[in-house]
């Protein structure tokens, strides 16, 4: 009688232990839920970074296209960044009054 009772107790604790072990690995194992959530977060971050890079690629391709084919854009860049002027153009530079120069330097 006592042996049957001990066997039932052992079986009960063995089943409970097995379920706890499976539960632990389900949540914290290499392929567990915690790992899955971490991977989903990483995937979302990578998708956002990918979208930003695709947008930057699109802008750069447009810039390349304009630099290759748009003469007005090339002229605009040359004037702004290199300070170039067309032949026969005059450049007028004005000195700011002293009271405005002081505000500009502040």
C-alpha positions in Angstrom: 0.0 0.0 0.0 2.8 2.4 1.0 4.7 1.6 -2.2 1.7 2.4 -4.4 1.3 5.8 -2.6 5.0 6.5 -3.0 4.8 5.6 -6.7 1.9 7.9 -7.2 3.7 10.7 -5.4 6.8 10.1 -7.5 4.7 10.1 -10.7 2.9 13.3 -9.7 6.2 15.1 -9.0 7.8 13.7 -12.2 4.9 15.0 -14.3 4.9 18.4 -12.6 8.7 18.6 -13.0 8.5 17.7 -16.6 5.9 20.4 -17.3 8.0 23.0 -15.4 11.0 22.0 -17.5 9.1 22.3 -20.7 7.6 25.6 -19.6 11.1 26.9 -18.8 12.4 26.0 -22.2 9.3 27.4 -23.9 9.9 30.8 -22.4 13.6 31.1 -21.9 15.2 28.5 -24.3 17.1 29.3 -27.5 13.9 29.2 -29.4 11.7 30.4 -26.6 9.1 33.2 -26.4 11.6 35.7 -24.9 14.0 35.0 -27.8 11.2 35.3 -30.3 10.1 38.7 -28.8 13.7 39.9 -29.0 14.0 38.9 -32.6 10.7 40.6 -33.5 12.0 43.8 -32.0 15.3 43.5 -33.9 13.3 42.9 -37.1 11.3 46.0 -36.7 14.5 48.1 -36.1 16.1 46.6 -39.2 13.0 47.3 -41.3 13.0 50.9 -40.2 16.7 51.3 -40.9 16.1 49.7 -44.4 13.2 52.1 -45.1 15.5 55.1 -44.2 18.3 53.7 -46.5 15.9 53.2 -49.3 14.7 56.8 -49.0 18.3 58.1 -49.0 19.0 55.9 -52.1 16.0 57.4 -53.8 17.2 61.0 -53.0 20.8 60.2 -54.2 19.6 58.6 -57.4 17.5 61.8 -58.1 20.5 64.0 -57.3 22.7 61.9 -59.7 20.0 62.1 -62.5 19.8 65.9 -62.0 23.6 66.3 -62.1 23.8 64.3 -65.3 20.9 65.9 -67.2 19.7 69.1 -65.6 21.8 72.0 -66.8 20.0 74.5 -64.6 20.6 72.4 -61.5 24.3 72.2 -62.4 24.4 75.9 -62.8 22.7 76.4 -59.5 25.2 74.2 -57.7 28.1 75.9 -59.4 26.8 79.3 -58.3 26.0 78.4 -54.7 28.9 76.1 -53.8 31.7 77.4 -56.1 30.7 81.0 -56.4 30.9 80.9 -60.2 29.3 83.6 -62.4 28.4 83.8 -66.1 30.6 85.7 -68.4 29.6 89.4 -68.4 27.7 89.2 -65.1 28.5 91.7 -62.5 28.5 90.9 -58.8 27.5 93.6 -56.4 28.5 93.3 -52.8 27.2 95.6 -50.2 28.5 96.3 -46.8 25.9 96.1 -44.0 25.5 99.2 -41.9 27.4 98.9 -38.6 24.3 98.4 -36.4 23.2 95.4 -38.6 26.8 94.0 -38.7 26.8 93.8 -34.9 23.5 92.0 -34.8 24.8 89.6 -37.5 27.9 88.7 -35.5 25.9 88.1 -32.3 
